[in-house]
Amino acid sequence: MKDLRWHQEITDLARREGWTVFESSLERVRLEDPSFVAVKGRTVIAVWLRSAAVRPSRVPPVDRFAGAGMRGFCWSPLDMASARRVLLTADQPGAGVPDDAA
């Protein structure tokens, strides 16, 4: 249940900030697949959500779509401040998403 609440909290925040959120319809898709993809204006982000702090050996491939101009982020509940900052500013020209947000 904790996973579902965390996922819902982040996707609700993204939607409130004007992002269109695309979620997988499959339960427990592959580890390398993002939890959701969000689009706002011309900005596209891929987000991997984890219910606990991410262990270095289990970091998802957040740079997987970098060649296509899409930023990737991996967030746990401890990363709420960074997640909020990205969702509030990532679509603004020249905003520059902070490095600690990934």
C-alpha positions in Angstrom: 0.0 0.0 0.0 2.9 2.4 0.7 4.1 2.1 -2.9 0.7 3.0 -4.2 0.3 6.0 -2.0 3.8 7.3 -3.0 3.0 6.8 -6.7 -0.4 8.5 -6.3 1.1 11.5 -4.4 3.7 12.1 -7.1 1.4 11.6 -10.1 -1.3 13.8 -8.4 1.4 16.6 -7.9 2.5 16.3 -11.5 -1.1 16.6 -12.8 -1.8 19.6 -10.5 1.3 21.3 -12.0 -0.1 20.8 -15.5 1.8 17.7 -16.6 0.1 15.1 -18.7 1.0 11.8 -17.0 1.2 8.5 -18.9 1.3 5.4 -16.7 1.8 1.8 -17.6 -1.4 -0.3 -17.4 0.7 -3.4 -16.5 1.5 -4.2 -12.8 5.2 -4.6 -12.1 6.6 -4.0 -15.5 10.3 -4.5 -16.1 12.7 -2.8 -13.7 14.2 -0.7 -16.5 10.8 0.7 -17.5 9.8 4.1 -16.0 6.9 4.2 -13.5 5.5 7.0 -15.7 6.3 9.5 -18.4 5.1 13.1 -18.1 4.7 15.8 -20.7 4.3 19.5 -20.2 4.6 21.8 -23.2 7.7 20.6 -25.1 9.3 19.0 -22.0 9.1 15.2 -21.5 10.4 13.4 -18.4 10.6 9.8 -17.5 10.3 9.0 -13.8 11.2 5.8 -11.9 9.6 5.7 -8.4 10.9 3.6 -5.5 9.3 3.2 -2.1 12.7 3.4 -0.3 16.1 5.0 -0.9 17.6 3.6 -4.1 20.6 1.2 -3.6 23.5 1.9 -5.9 23.2 -1.6 -7.3 19.5 -1.0 -8.3 19.6 2.4 -9.9 17.4 2.3 -13.0 18.7 3.6 -16.3 17.6 7.2 -15.9 19.7 8.3 -18.8 18.1 5.8 -21.2 16.3 8.4 -23.2 18.8 11.2 -23.0 19.5 10.8 -26.8 15.9 11.7 -27.4 16.2 14.8 -25.2 14.2 13.3 -22.3 15.5 13.7 -18.7 15.1 10.8 -16.4 14.6 10.8 -12.6 14.5 8.2 -9.9 12.7 9.3 -6.8 11.9 7.8 -3.4 9.8 9.5 -0.7 13.1 11.0 0.7 13.4 12.9 -2.6 10.1 14.8 -2.4 11.7 18.2 -2.3 13.7 17.4 -5.5 10.7 15.9 -7.2 8.6 19.0 -6.4 11.3 21.3 -7.7 11.6 19.3 -11.0 7.8 19.2 -11.4 7.5 23.0 -10.8 10.4 24.1 -13.0 11.5 21.5 -15.5 9.3 23.0 -18.3 10.5 26.6 -17.9 13.0 27.7 -20.5 16.5 27.9 -19.1 15.4 26.5 -15.8 18.1 23.9 -15.6 16.9 21.0 -13.5 19.2 20.6 -10.5 21.7 17.7 -10.6 20.5 16.5 -7.2 17.0 15.9 -8.6 18.0 12.8 -10.4 
